[in-house]
Amino acid sequence: MKKQRPVNLQLNTISFPPSAIVSILHRVTGVAMFFALIFVIGAWGMALESREGFQQVQECMNGWFGKVIAIGTVSALIYHILGGIRHMIMDKGHWEELESGNNSAKAIIALWIVLTIVVGVVLW
């Protein structure tokens, strides 16, 4: 008996629709925010520990590394909120069709990019 199945699955040839990308990114940003909380809680604890600790955190956050962490964390939060709002709207029965679902996904990605650039300009 010969089975017809793919011999080699090439992942770089698979193209995901925008709605799948938005769903995957929603999960990724949730995980990213979880790990960003480690940095945020550590910095918060260090800042509350002493005056010197506060000054160290302030210096770190005013440096390029702190700004990149802050922009990344806020960007993940923005995307996760936008994706969550989209999912809640879809739970209400809207944007469930293929075209409207893909259009809403593209709008979420575009809005996320614009808001991330605005946050980057403001924080930098």
C-alpha positions as CSV (number, residue, x, y, z in Angstrom):
1,M,0.0,0.0,0.0
2,K,1.5,3.3,-1.1
3,K,0.5,6.4,1.0
4,Q,0.3,9.8,-0.7
5,R,1.8,12.2,1.7
6,P,4.3,15.1,1.4
7,V,8.0,14.0,1.7
8,N,9.3,17.5,2.6
9,L,7.3,20.3,4.1
10,Q,8.9,23.6,3.2
11,L,7.8,26.1,5.8
12,N,9.1,29.1,3.8
13,T,6.6,28.4,1.0
14,I,3.5,28.6,3.2
15,S,1.8,32.0,3.1
16,F,-0.4,32.8,6.0
17,P,-3.5,35.0,5.6
18,P,-3.4,38.3,7.5
19,S,-5.9,37.1,10.1
20,A,-3.6,34.1,11.0
21,I,-0.7,36.5,11.3
22,V,-2.7,38.8,13.6
23,S,-3.7,35.8,15.8
24,I,-0.2,34.5,16.0
25,L,1.2,37.9,16.9
26,H,-1.4,38.3,19.6
27,R,-0.1,35.2,21.3
28,V,3.5,36.3,20.8
29,T,3.0,39.7,22.2
30,G,1.3,38.2,25.3
31,V,4.4,36.1,25.9
32,A,6.6,39.1,25.2
33,M,4.7,41.1,27.8
34,F,5.1,38.3,30.4
35,F,8.9,38.4,30.0
36,A,9.0,42.2,29.9
37,L,7.3,42.1,33.3
38,I,10.4,40.5,34.7
39,F,12.4,43.6,33.7
40,V,9.7,46.0,34.8
41,I,9.1,44.4,38.2
42,G,12.9,44.1,38.8
43,A,13.4,47.8,37.9
44,W,10.5,48.8,40.1
45,G,11.8,46.9,43.1
46,M,15.3,48.3,42.6
47,A,13.9,51.8,42.3
48,L,11.9,51.4,45.6
49,E,14.8,49.9,47.4
50,S,17.0,53.0,47.8
51,R,17.8,56.4,46.4
52,E,20.9,54.9,44.7
53,G,18.7,52.1,43.2
54,F,16.3,54.7,41.9
55,Q,19.1,56.7,40.3
56,Q,20.5,53.5,38.6
57,V,17.1,52.6,37.2
58,Q,16.7,56.2,36.0
59,E,20.1,56.1,34.3
60,C,19.3,52.8,32.7
61,M,16.0,54.0,31.4
62,N,17.5,57.2,30.0
63,G,20.1,55.1,28.1
64,W,19.5,53.5,24.7
65,F,18.9,50.0,26.2
66,G,16.2,51.2,28.5
67,K,14.5,53.1,25.8
68,V,14.5,50.1,23.5
69,I,13.0,47.9,26.3
70,A,10.4,50.6,27.0
71,I,9.4,51.0,23.4
72,G,9.3,47.3,22.9
73,T,7.2,46.7,25.9
74,V,4.7,49.5,25.0
75,S,4.6,48.3,21.4
76,A,3.7,44.8,22.6
77,L,1.1,46.2,24.9
78,I,-0.4,48.3,22.1
79,Y,-0.6,45.3,19.7
80,H,-2.0,43.0,22.3
81,I,-4.8,45.5,23.2
82,L,-5.6,46.1,19.5
83,G,-5.6,42.4,18.8
84,G,-7.7,41.7,21.9
85,I,-10.3,44.4,20.8
86,R,-10.4,42.8,17.4
87,H,-11.0,39.3,18.9
88,M,-13.8,40.7,21.1
89,I,-15.5,42.3,18.1
90,M,-15.2,39.0,16.3
91,D,-16.7,37.2,19.3
92,K,-19.8,39.5,18.9
93,G,-20.2,38.2,15.4
94,H,-18.6,40.9,13.3
95,W,-15.6,40.6,10.9
96,E,-16.1,36.8,10.6
97,E,-16.2,36.7,6.9
98,L,-13.0,36.1,5.0
99,E,-12.7,39.6,3.4
100,S,-13.8,41.6,6.4
101,G,-11.6,39.5,8.7
102,N,-8.5,40.0,6.5
103,N,-9.3,43.7,6.2
104,S,-9.6,44.1,10.0
105,A,-6.3,42.3,10.4
106,K,-4.5,44.6,8.0
107,A,-6.0,47.6,9.8
108,I,-4.8,46.3,13.1
109,I,-1.3,45.8,11.8
110,A,-1.2,49.2,10.2
111,L,-2.5,51.0,13.3
112,W,0.0,49.1,15.4
113,I,2.9,50.2,13.2
114,V,1.7,53.9,13.3
115,L,1.2,53.9,17.1
116,T,4.6,52.2,17.7
117,I,6.3,54.9,15.6
118,V,4.5,57.6,17.6
119,V,5.5,55.9,20.9
120,G,9.1,55.6,19.6
121,V,9.3,59.3,18.7
122,V,7.8,60.4,22.1
123,L,10.0,58.1,24.2
124,W,13.2,58.6,22.3
